[in-house]
Structure formats: structure tokens, C-alpha cells
Amino acid sequence: MKIAGVTKCPTGIAHTYMAAERLEVTGKKLGHEMYVETQGSQGTENMLTDREIEEADYVIIAADIAVDGTERFVGKKVFRTPIKPVLRDTEKIFRDMEEKAEVMAPAFPEEGRTPVFSFSAEKGREQSEMLRQLMNGASYMIPFVVVGGLFIALAQSFAGESSSSGLFINSVFWDKVHKIGYLAFELMYPILSGFLAFSIAGRAALAPAMIGAMIVTNGELLGTGEGTGFLGCIVVGYVVGYLVRWMNTWKTPKALKPMMPIFIIPLSGVSLVSVLFIFVLGQPIASLMRSLNSLLVYLADSSSTALLLGLVLGAMIGVDMGGPINKMAFFFGVASIAEGNLRIMGIASSSIAVAPLSMGVAAMIGVSRFSGEERGMGIYTVLMGILGISEGAIPFATSDPKHVIPSVVTGSAVAGAAAALTGVTSAAPHGGPIVGFLGATNHLMLYLLCIFAGTAVSTAMVLFLKKKSR
């Protein structure tokens, strides 16, 4: 058969390309003609041609967030799956494809027709779709926060001084770098809301969601003293997304159709969000954010609760190595940075590198316990760990999940607990030793020690378990 595929993960770095390679290799092994498009951090690569789509017997969409250009597949047999099952058992994906693929209908069909991928399908699919939409917003947001966090961290590292009124930058140049960092941070909120709404309803939802996010993060405008933070932006994204999705189903006269995306939808969306948050939701969500931030500060300040917090967040980071649970913990850290609580990101940053570092080191020193292919990946995997790319450990986890995943989760939890107990912080929403070397942490040696502790535990554990399994 001829099969077209599209892969896309939240960060667009590792999972996207690993899933594409698995589909291509396994598809050819099964005798199929494969064409796989990747929608990664560098944009769309190997874009499917009209002819490849037309001739395809099936289309496989392997994605954890919204995929661009799905309208191309209307009328084709489409099988949708998260990326993780592709990496775990690729051959099963092709079996499921033939059994479960459905003909894709238009997203907004004419009256009397039901779209195959409608949001009202079933509860499990609804929950999965909502998580995918949130991850889509987060994936577009992350580069802005990373750049902003690193600029702020560099400025504070090279020119920051403490005073009775707080931290200030004693250099004109680094002060400008510091301000650029905060500008990037301010963009985080409209990007999150905008692309969350975009994943639900398309381009028409961008403007009202982004403007809505700027409204709900302005405490003076809301009359709450403080804005609603990331929680308000998430609510805005969903409200605007489903509002616009509903408005797209309206039967409008032909003369009004061109005005819908540039006038009627933005005006209606911004008006609704403004009224809803200024008079109804602004105060309770702002109060909830204040309470949440206070709780996190309290948990991080007490040694007993900090240990538990570090263990839980560290384990979440390690459990699926860049998957949805990992991203939720990471997103929690990013949101805490925005609220000025850098210790939560310190826990996440310390844990992120443990999986690739430990698997890379274990593959290089435990020669008899790993395959030749895994041993060859050792140095490359360690490099990914240094750069904070936890997805580097995925090939090891997929080949031996019973021993690798418990080891990685344990080591990541140890790193998180160590970071929580020592008060390590991170001003950059990223992980690995690279964050420390760029000056984003408050104590480089302690930060590296936390990573080393988690890596050592994970490495020793996986070598012990693999030895016992032989």
C-alpha cells in the first residue's frame, strides 16, 4: 500500500523525527510505500505533495498536539495516534491503521453531516483532545520563555547586584538585555492563549485569544491588583477557541463571509472575554493564582514538604521522557517562573537531564548489557543530556521499558528531591548542565551535584536490573 504520514510532538525536537523514522523503516519492512512529513521546530520538512496524498491508501497522523494542514486529508482514510505508541510498537500502528482508520470529514460540515473527528465523539477522546490543544499552546510558548529566561539569567549573572530595594542591573548594556528578556516573557501569555485557540478553531481565533490574554494578565484593567496568570490565559484560549469554532458553523450570507475572520469574530471574541473576566472570572482566578503561588512557596520553603514536592515533580519529569506527563511538570515550572518562584523550575531543570545522561553513561560502561546499536548511541545520548533533551533516552526505554523506566523515574525523583532540599533555582525554562553554565541557576555546583546524584542512582539501578535480568 501507499501510506502518507505526519508526525508532530510538542517541542518538535526529538519525538517528531524519531516517530517519522520508525514509520518509514517499519513501513518499508512491511512492504508499504511510505511518505512521512515532519512538523518540527524547524518548520515542515518533507511536505507531502498533492499527488502523494491523492494516491495514499491511508494517512497516519502521529501527533501529541494539533497538526497543521489536516484539511488536505478530507476524504482519506486517516488513523490518528499519539507519538508514544509509534515508538513503543510501530508494527502495531500499521495493524491498528487498517482496523481503526476513519474517512476524514470536513471540520465544519454542512448541516446534517457529522464530522468524523468531532469534539463531541466520546469522553476519552475529549480529554485527549483538550490536552493536545493545551500542549499545542505550550509548544509555541516555550521558545519565547526560553529566550526570555536565558536573557534575564545572563543579565543577572554578569551585572546583577543586590540592594535594599531588590536586584538591579549595574550595566547599561546588560540592563537592555534584561529588559529584552522581560519583553519575551510578556509575550508568553498571548502566545499560549493564541495557539491554544488556534489548535481548536484555526487562524480566526488568534487575534481574539491573544488580545484576551493581554486583558486577563493586566491586573489594573481587571481591577484585581494582579493578573490571572497562566490559568486565566488557558481559560481564554479554550473560551475563544470554542466560541470561534461555533461561529464558524454559522450560516452567514456570502456578503458577510469575508468580514467574519477580520471583523466579526475578533470583535465578538474580545468583547466576550473582556466582559467575562472583568465582571465574572477575573477576581476568582486571580485569587486562585495567588493561593497556588503561596502554596508552592510554602511547600518549597519547608524541608519536609520540599522533599515530597521534589520527588513528585522529578518523577513526573522522568516517567515519559518528553511526553505529556513530562510536559505538564515542565509547564508547571514555566508558570512558576512567571510568578517569580524559581525553585519549582530548579527542580524540573535538575531532573530533565537524568534520563539521557544515565542511559548514555550506562550504555558506555555496561558493555555486556546493551546492544551494539545502543552502545553506539551512548556518547550522543550523553550530549543530549548535557543540552537538556530528555527524549534522548527514549530508544533505551522502548527497547527495555521494564528496567529502564523505573530506573529513570527513580533517578529523576532523586535529582528533584535534592534540588528541592538544597534550594536550587533556575530562571531558564530548560534543563541539563547547559542551564547552569549559562548562569541561569543560583548555585552552579549544587545544581550540577543534584544532576549528578540523580544520574548516578539511575545509572547504577539500570545496570543492576539489567544484570539481574540476564
C-alpha positions in Angstrom: 0.0 0.0 0.0 0.9 3.7 -0.3 0.8 5.4 3.1 1.3 9.0 4.0 2.2 10.1 7.5 2.6 13.3 9.6 4.5 13.5 12.9 4.5 16.3 15.4 5.4 16.5 19.1 5.0 19.4 21.5 8.6 20.6 21.3 9.3 19.5 17.7 12.8 18.3 18.5 13.3 14.5 19.1 9.9 12.7 19.1 8.9 14.2 15.8 11.8 12.8 13.9 12.1 9.5 15.8 8.5 8.7 15.1 8.9 9.6 11.4 12.0 7.3 11.1 10.1 4.5 12.8 7.2 4.8 10.5 9.4 4.9 7.4 11.6 1.9 8.4 8.8 -0.3 9.6 6.5 0.6 6.7 9.1 -0.3 4.2 9.9 -3.5 6.1 6.2 -4.4 5.8 6.3 -3.7 2.1 4.5 -0.4 2.0 5.5 2.8 0.1 5.9 5.4 2.8 5.9 9.2 2.7 6.3 11.0 6.0 6.1 14.7 6.7 7.6 16.1 9.9 6.3 19.3 11.5 9.1 20.1 13.9 10.8 23.1 15.5 12.4 24.0 12.1 9.1 24.0 10.3 7.5 21.5 8.0 10.0 19.2 6.3 9.4 16.6 3.6 6.0 18.1 3.0 3.5 15.7 1.4 2.7 16.6 -2.2 -0.8 16.7 -3.6 0.0 13.5 -5.6 1.3 11.6 -2.6 -1.8 12.4 -0.6 -4.1 11.6 -3.5 -2.5 8.2 -4.1 -2.3 7.3 -0.4 -4.4 4.4 0.7 -4.1 5.5 4.3 -2.8 8.6 6.3 -1.2 8.1 9.7 -1.2 11.3 11.9 1.2 10.7 14.9 1.0 13.8 17.0 0.6 15.0 20.6 -0.6 18.5 19.5 -2.6 20.0 16.7 -1.3 19.2 13.2 -1.2 21.9 10.5 -3.0 21.3 7.2 -5.3 18.4 8.2 -7.8 19.8 5.6 -5.6 18.2 3.0 -6.8 14.7 4.2 -10.5 15.2 3.9 -11.9 12.1 2.2 -8.9 9.9 3.0 -8.7 7.0 5.5 -7.0 8.6 8.5 -5.6 6.9 11.6 -4.7 9.2 14.5 -2.4 8.2 17.3 -0.2 9.8 19.9 3.5 9.5 19.2 4.4 7.3 22.1 2.7 4.1 20.7 4.6 4.6 17.5 7.9 4.5 19.4 6.8 1.6 21.5 5.4 -0.8 18.9 5.4 0.5 15.3 4.1 -2.6 13.7 1.0 -2.5 15.8 0.3 1.0 14.5 0.0 -0.4 11.0 -2.3 -3.2 12.2 -4.4 -0.7 14.0 -4.4 1.6 11.0 -6.2 -1.0 8.9 -8.8 -1.7 11.6 -9.4 1.7 13.1 -8.8 4.3 10.3 -11.8 6.5 9.5 -12.6 8.6 6.5 -11.9 12.2 7.4 -14.9 14.6 7.0 -14.6 18.4 6.9 -14.0 20.0 10.2 -17.2 22.2 9.8 -19.6 20.2 7.6 -22.9 21.2 6.2 -26.0 20.7 8.3 -27.0 17.1 8.6 -23.4 15.8 8.3 -21.3 14.8 11.3 -17.5 15.3 11.1 -15.6 12.1 11.9 -13.2 13.9 14.3 -15.9 16.0 16.0 -15.0 17.1 19.6 -18.2 15.5 20.9 -17.2 12.0 20.0 -16.6 10.3 23.4 -15.3 11.3 26.8 -11.9 9.7 26.4 -11.3 11.4 23.1 -12.5 14.8 24.5 -9.9 14.6 27.3 -7.1 13.6 25.0 -8.1 16.4 22.5 -8.1 19.0 25.3 -4.7 18.0 26.5 -3.4 18.1 22.9 -4.8 21.6 22.5 -3.1 22.8 25.7 0.2 21.2 24.6 -0.1 23.0 21.3 -0.2 26.4 23.0 2.6 25.4 25.3 4.8 24.2 22.4 4.6 27.6 20.7 5.1 29.4 24.0 8.3 27.6 25.1 10.8 29.3 22.7 9.7 32.7 23.9 10.1 31.7 27.5 13.4 30.0 27.0 14.9 33.1 25.2 13.4 35.4 27.8 14.7 33.3 30.7 18.2 33.0 29.4 18.4 36.7 28.6 17.3 37.6 32.2 19.6 34.9 33.7 22.6 36.2 31.7 22.0 39.8 32.6 21.6 38.9 36.3 24.7 36.7 36.2 27.0 39.3 34.6 25.7 42.6 36.0 23.2 41.8 38.8 23.7 43.4 42.2 21.5 43.2 45.3 20.3 46.3 47.2 17.8 47.1 49.9 15.2 47.7 47.1 15.9 44.4 45.4 18.1 43.2 42.5 19.2 45.8 39.9 21.4 45.6 36.8 24.5 47.9 37.1 25.3 48.0 33.3 23.5 49.9 30.5 24.1 47.0 28.1 23.0 44.2 30.4 20.1 46.3 31.5 18.8 46.3 28.0 19.4 42.6 27.7 17.4 42.2 30.9 14.5 44.3 29.6 14.5 42.3 26.3 14.2 39.1 28.4 11.1 40.5 30.2 9.6 41.5 26.8 9.9 37.9 25.7 8.3 36.8 28.9 5.4 39.1 28.4 4.8 37.5 25.0 4.4 34.1 26.7 0.8 34.7 27.7 -0.7 35.8 24.4 1.2 33.1 22.6 -0.1 30.4 24.9 -3.7 31.6 24.6 -3.5 32.3 20.9 -2.1 29.0 19.8 -4.3 27.0 22.2 -7.3 28.7 20.5 -5.7 28.2 17.1 -5.5 24.5 17.6 -9.2 24.4 18.2 -10.6 26.8 15.6 -7.8 27.9 13.3 -6.4 31.3 12.4 -9.5 33.3 13.1 -9.1 32.6 16.8 -5.6 34.0 17.1 -6.4 37.7 17.4 -9.2 37.5 20.0 -7.3 35.0 22.1 -4.1 36.9 22.1 -5.8 40.2 22.9 -7.9 38.4 25.5 -4.7 37.1 27.2 -3.3 40.6 27.4 -6.5 41.7 29.1 -6.6 39.0 31.7 -3.0 39.4 32.7 -3.5 43.2 33.3 -4.4 43.5 36.9 -5.1 47.2 36.7 -7.6 46.6 33.8 -9.3 43.7 35.6 -9.4 45.6 38.9 -7.8 42.7 40.7 -4.4 44.2 41.6 -2.7 41.3 39.8 -3.5 39.5 36.6 -4.9 36.0 36.3 -1.6 34.5 35.2 -1.3 31.3 33.1 -4.6 29.9 34.4 -6.6 32.8 33.0 -4.7 32.5 29.7 -5.6 28.8 29.5 -9.3 29.7 30.1 -9.2 32.4 27.5 -7.7 30.0 24.9 -10.5 27.5 25.4 -13.3 30.0 25.6 -12.2 31.8 22.4 -11.3 28.6 20.6 -14.7 27.0 21.1 -16.5 30.3 20.6 -14.8 30.7 17.2 -15.3 27.1 16.4 -19.1 27.6 17.0 -19.1 30.8 15.0 -17.5 29.1 12.0 -20.6 26.9 11.8 -22.9 29.8 11.3 -24.7 30.1 8.0 -23.8 33.6 7.0 -24.7 35.5 3.8 -21.9 35.5 1.2 -21.5 39.2 1.5 -20.6 38.8 5.2 -18.3 35.8 4.9 -15.1 37.9 4.2 -15.9 40.0 7.3 -16.1 37.1 9.7 -12.4 36.4 10.3 -11.2 40.0 10.2 -14.0 41.9 12.0 -17.0 39.9 13.4 -15.0 37.1 15.1 -12.3 39.3 16.6 -14.8 41.9 17.9 -17.1 39.3 19.3 -14.3 37.3 20.9 -12.5 40.3 22.6 -15.9 41.7 23.8 -16.9 38.4 25.4 -13.6 37.8 27.1 -13.5 41.4 28.4 -16.9 41.2 29.9 -16.5 37.7 31.2 -13.2 38.4 33.0 -13.7 42.0 34.2 -17.1 41.2 35.7 -17.1 37.5 36.5 -14.0 35.4 36.3 -11.1 37.8 36.8 -11.2 38.1 40.6 -11.7 34.3 41.4 -8.9 33.2 39.0 -6.5 35.9 40.3 -7.2 34.8 43.9 -6.6 31.2 42.9 -3.3 32.1 41.3 -2.2 33.9 44.4 -3.2 30.9 46.6 -1.4 28.5 44.3 1.8 30.5 44.3 1.7 30.9 48.1 1.2 27.2 48.4 4.2 26.4 46.2 6.4 28.9 48.1 5.3 27.2 51.4 6.0 23.7 50.1 9.4 24.7 48.8 10.4 26.5 52.0 9.7 23.6 54.4 12.3 20.8 54.2 9.7 18.0 54.7 7.3 19.3 52.1 10.1 20.3 49.7 11.3 16.7 49.7 7.9 15.5 48.7 7.4 18.2 46.1 10.8 17.4 44.5 10.2 13.7 44.4 6.8 14.1 42.7 7.9 16.7 40.1 11.2 14.8 39.4 9.3 11.5 38.9 6.9 13.3 36.5 9.8 14.6 34.5 11.3 11.2 34.2 8.3 9.0 33.7 7.8 9.5 29.9 10.9 11.5 28.9 9.3 14.4 27.0 5.8 13.0 26.8 2.6 14.6 28.2 3.3 13.9 31.9 6.8 15.3 31.5 5.4 18.4 29.7 2.8 19.0 32.4 5.5 19.1 35.1 7.7 21.3 32.9 4.8 23.6 32.2 4.2 23.9 35.9 7.8 25.0 36.3 7.5 27.6 33.5 4.3 29.0 35.0 6.1 29.3 38.4 9.0 31.3 36.7 6.4 33.8 35.6 5.1 34.1 39.1 8.6 34.7 40.5 9.0 31.2 42.1 12.3 29.9 40.5 12.7 26.9 42.8 10.0 24.9 41.0 11.9 25.3 37.7 15.1 24.4 39.6 13.5 21.0 40.5 12.4 20.4 36.9 15.7 21.6 35.3 17.7 19.3 37.6 15.6 16.3 36.7 15.4 16.8 32.9 18.9 15.6 32.1 18.9 12.5 34.3 17.3 10.1 31.7 19.6 10.8 28.8 22.8 11.2 30.9 22.2 8.0 32.9 21.3 5.9 29.8 24.2 7.2 27.8 26.7 6.5 30.6 25.2 3.1 31.3 25.5 2.1 27.6 29.2 3.1 27.6 30.2 1.4 30.8 27.8 -1.6 30.8 29.0 -3.0 27.5 27.7 -6.6 28.1 24.2 -5.3 29.0 23.5 -3.3 25.9 23.2 -4.0 22.2 25.8 -2.7 19.7 23.4 -0.1 18.5 22.7 1.2 22.0 26.4 1.3 22.8 27.0 3.4 19.7 24.3 5.8 20.9 26.0 6.3 24.3 28.1 9.5 23.6 25.3 11.0 21.5 22.8 10.4 24.3 25.1 12.0 26.9 25.4 15.0 24.7 21.6 15.3 24.5 21.6 15.1 28.3 24.1 17.9 28.7 21.8 20.0 26.4 18.7 19.1 28.4 17.0 17.0 25.8 15.3 14.2 27.8 14.0 12.5 24.6 17.5 11.1 24.0 16.7 8.2 26.4 13.6 7.1 24.5 15.3 4.4 22.4 16.6 2.7 25.6 13.1 2.9 27.2 11.3 1.4 24.2 13.8 -1.5 23.9 13.6 -2.4 27.7 10.8 -0.4 29.4 10.6 -2.8 32.4 14.1 -1.9 33.6 14.8 1.5 32.1 11.7 3.4 33.1 11.8 2.6 36.8 15.5 3.5 36.9 14.9 6.8 35.1 11.9 7.7 37.3 13.9 6.9 40.5 16.9 8.9 39.4 14.9 11.9 38.3 13.0 11.9 41.6 16.3 11.8 43.5 17.5 14.8 41.4 14.3 16.7 42.0 14.3 16.0 45.7 18.0 17.1 46.0 17.2 20.3 44.1 14.2 21.0 46.4 16.2 20.4 49.6 19.2 22.5 48.6 17.0 25.4 47.3 18.5 25.3 43.7 16.7 27.7 41.4 16.5 28.1 37.6 15.5 31.3 35.8 15.5 29.5 32.4 12.7 27.1 31.4 15.1 24.4 30.2 17.2 21.7 31.8 20.6 20.0 31.9 24.0 21.3 32.7 23.8 23.8 29.9 21.4 25.8 32.0 23.9 26.1 34.8 26.8 27.0 32.6 24.7 29.9 31.1 24.2 31.3 34.6 20.5 30.6 35.0 20.9 28.9 38.4 21.6 30.4 41.8 24.4 27.9 42.6 26.1 26.1 39.8 27.9 23.5 41.9 24.8 22.5 43.8 22.8 22.4 40.6 25.4 20.1 39.0 25.6 18.0 42.1 21.8 17.4 42.0 22.0 16.2 38.4 25.0 14.0 39.2 23.2 12.4 42.2 20.1 11.5 40.1 22.2 10.3 37.2 24.4 8.1 39.5 21.3 6.5 41.0 19.6 5.9 37.7 22.8 4.5 36.1 23.5 2.1 39.0 19.9 1.0 39.1 19.6 0.2 35.4 22.9 -1.7 35.3 21.9 -3.7 38.4 18.4 -4.5 36.9 19.8 -5.5 33.5 22.4 -7.7 35.2 19.7 -9.4 37.2 17.5 -9.9 34.1 20.2 -12.0 32.3 
